[in-house]
Amino acid sequence: MKLMIGVLAICLLTFSCNKEEKKENSNPDERFVFGKEIAKERVLGEGEFKVAKDMCLSLQKKREFFETRGDRELSFIFSLSDKSCQSDTYSSERDYSVNLRVPRVGELTFEGPRGTSFTEDILSDIHPSLESICSNVLNDINVTNIQTSGTIKYQYRFLSSTNGSILEIGKFAQNTAGAYMPTFIETFSVFSSVAGAREGMVQNRIRVTSCSNGSAQSSRQILK
């Protein structure tokens, strides 16, 4: 059970899932579980496609707004917490003020605290993990739930929630038997237009890797 990174746990940490979408998009066979082979590749269902398109549009709007701001003009408060391989619970949350970096050339980033688990890259419609998907769905072109990069496969899950959407990405590598098994799981809870000025912001980001003792270690950053 420690290794089950399912949508129900994510919903408890972030948003309340929309029951109708959860039923459609939460096929137990596709939940990311360490030690479980990658699911079958398929095109997104109608509900998933809508979630993906709406999310990409929100991420695009946020990126375009950020790009109009000055470097370090905006700042945000994030809380960080971690769970080690030896613990079943997260550490106490620590709050940090983070500046938005807007370089003349290059990607937008957050200037996070050093020596912590803070992840500085900003999820957007042109983020490496989403650029191909967003480019297609924003042009009403459907995509599959699996993307391949060299010897690595990435599986995507798009889930609806009350305040936005939940994106789950599983990174899969081939084992000695030729099966693709998960090595890393990342979850983003993204605000939609119902959140007003926070549309396109990632409210909760969780990164999970497996441990040799059969448990999982993770880091979590939450926008305050």
C-alpha positions in Angstrom: 0.0 0.0 0.0 2.9 2.4 0.6 3.8 2.2 -3.0 0.3 3.0 -4.3 0.4 6.6 -5.6 -3.2 6.8 -6.6 -5.5 9.7 -7.3 -7.5 9.3 -4.0 -4.4 10.1 -2.0 -3.6 13.1 -4.2 -7.1 14.4 -3.9 -6.9 14.3 -0.1 -3.7 16.4 -0.3 -5.0 18.9 -2.8 -8.4 19.3 -4.4 -11.7 17.4 -4.1 -12.0 15.3 -7.3 -15.0 15.7 -9.6 -16.8 12.3 -9.2 -17.8 12.0 -12.8 -14.4 12.7 -14.2 -12.7 10.5 -11.5 -14.9 7.5 -12.6 -13.9 8.0 -16.2 -10.2 8.8 -15.8 -9.2 6.7 -12.8 -8.9 3.2 -14.2 -7.2 1.2 -11.5 -5.1 -0.5 -14.2 -3.5 2.9 -15.0 -2.6 4.1 -11.5 1.1 4.5 -11.0 2.5 1.8 -8.7 6.2 1.1 -8.2 6.8 -2.4 -9.3 3.9 -2.4 -11.8 4.5 -2.3 -15.5 3.4 0.6 -17.6 -0.2 0.6 -18.8 -1.2 0.1 -22.5 -0.8 3.1 -24.7 -4.1 4.7 -25.9 -5.6 7.9 -27.1 -7.1 10.2 -24.5 -10.8 9.8 -23.8 -13.2 12.8 -24.4 -13.1 13.8 -20.7 -9.4 13.5 -20.4 -8.9 15.5 -23.6 -11.0 18.3 -22.2 -9.1 18.3 -18.9 -5.8 18.4 -20.8 -6.9 21.2 -23.1 -8.3 23.4 -20.3 -5.2 22.8 -18.2 -2.8 23.7 -21.1 -4.9 26.9 -21.7 -4.6 27.9 -18.1 -0.8 27.2 -18.1 -0.4 29.2 -21.3 -2.3 32.2 -19.8 -0.1 32.1 -16.7 3.1 31.9 -18.7 2.2 34.8 -20.9 1.3 36.9 -17.9 4.6 36.0 -16.2 6.6 37.0 -19.3 5.2 40.5 -19.1 6.6 41.0 -15.5 10.0 42.3 -14.6 12.7 40.0 -13.2 12.1 39.4 -9.5 9.0 41.6 -9.6 6.7 38.9 -8.3 7.2 36.7 -5.2 5.3 33.8 -3.8 5.2 31.9 -0.6 5.7 28.1 -0.8 5.7 25.6 2.0 8.0 22.6 1.8 7.9 19.2 3.4 9.6 15.9 2.8 9.0 12.2 3.6 12.0 9.9 3.8 12.3 6.2 3.2 12.2 5.6 6.9 9.0 7.6 7.6 5.3 7.2 6.9 4.6 10.9 7.3 5.8 14.2 6.0 8.1 16.5 8.0 6.8 19.7 9.4 6.1 22.3 6.7 8.6 25.1 6.2 7.6 28.4 4.5 9.8 30.2 2.0 9.5 33.3 -0.1 10.4 32.6 -3.7 11.0 35.2 -6.5 9.9 34.8 -10.1 12.9 35.0 -12.5 12.1 36.4 -15.9 15.3 36.2 -18.0 15.7 37.9 -21.3 16.5 34.5 -22.8 15.5 31.2 -21.5 12.8 29.6 -19.4 10.9 31.2 -16.5 11.9 29.8 -13.1 11.4 30.3 -9.4 14.4 31.4 -7.4 14.0 28.9 -4.6 15.9 28.4 -1.3 19.2 26.5 -1.7 19.8 23.3 0.2 16.2 22.3 0.1 14.0 20.0 -2.0 12.4 23.0 -3.7 11.9 22.5 -7.5 12.6 25.7 -9.4 11.2 24.9 -12.9 7.7 26.3 -13.7 5.1 24.1 -15.2 3.7 25.8 -18.4 2.4 24.9 -21.8 6.0 24.9 -23.1 7.6 23.0 -20.3 9.6 20.0 -21.7 7.2 17.5 -20.1 4.1 19.1 -21.7 5.2 21.1 -24.8 4.2 18.4 -27.3 1.0 17.6 -25.6 -0.2 21.2 -25.1 0.8 22.1 -28.7 -1.5 19.4 -30.0 -4.5 19.7 -27.7 -4.6 23.5 -28.0 -5.0 22.8 -31.7 -7.7 20.2 -31.0 -5.5 17.3 -31.9 -5.8 14.3 -29.7 -2.7 12.6 -28.2 -1.9 9.3 -26.5 -1.4 8.8 -22.8 2.3 7.8 -23.3 5.2 9.9 -24.7 8.6 8.3 -25.6 12.0 10.1 -25.2 14.9 7.8 -26.2 14.8 4.8 -23.9 12.4 6.4 -21.4 8.6 6.4 -21.5 6.4 8.9 -19.8 2.8 8.1 -19.0 0.2 10.8 -18.3 -3.0 11.0 -16.4 -5.3 14.0 -16.6 -7.9 14.2 -13.8 -10.5 16.9 -13.1 -11.0 18.5 -9.7 -13.2 21.1 -8.2 -10.7 24.0 -8.5 -8.8 22.9 -11.6 -7.0 19.8 -12.7 -4.5 17.2 -11.6 -1.7 16.0 -13.8 0.2 12.9 -12.9 3.3 11.9 -14.8 5.1 8.6 -14.4 8.6 8.0 -15.7 9.3 4.5 -16.8 12.6 2.8 -17.6 13.1 -0.7 -19.2 14.3 -3.4 -16.8 16.5 -6.4 -17.7 13.3 -8.4 -18.7 12.3 -5.6 -21.2 9.4 -4.4 -19.2 8.9 -0.7 -18.5 8.7 0.0 -14.8 8.1 3.3 -12.9 11.2 5.0 -11.4 9.7 8.4 -10.7 6.2 9.8 -10.2 5.3 13.5 -10.2 1.9 15.1 -9.5 0.7 18.7 -10.2 -2.5 20.3 -8.9 -3.2 23.2 -11.3 -5.7 26.0 -10.6 -8.3 26.7 -13.3 -10.0 30.0 -14.1 -12.3 29.5 -11.0 -9.2 30.5 -8.9 -9.1 34.0 -10.5 -5.6 35.5 -10.6 -4.1 32.2 -9.6 -5.2 30.4 -12.8 -2.4 28.3 -14.2 -0.5 28.2 -10.9 0.5 24.9 -9.4 -1.0 24.7 -6.0 0.5 21.4 -5.0 3.5 19.6 -6.5 4.6 16.1 -5.2 7.7 14.2 -6.4 8.0 10.5 -5.5 10.7 7.9 -5.9 10.9 4.3 -4.6 13.1 3.1 -1.8 15.1 -0.1 -1.5 13.1 -1.0 1.6 9.9 -1.1 -0.3 8.5 2.3 0.8 8.6 5.6 -1.1 10.3 8.9 -0.4 8.7 12.2 -1.6 8.9 15.9 -1.5 6.0 18.3 -1.5 5.7 22.0 -2.2 2.5 23.9 -1.7 1.6 27.4 -2.9 0.3 29.5 0.0 
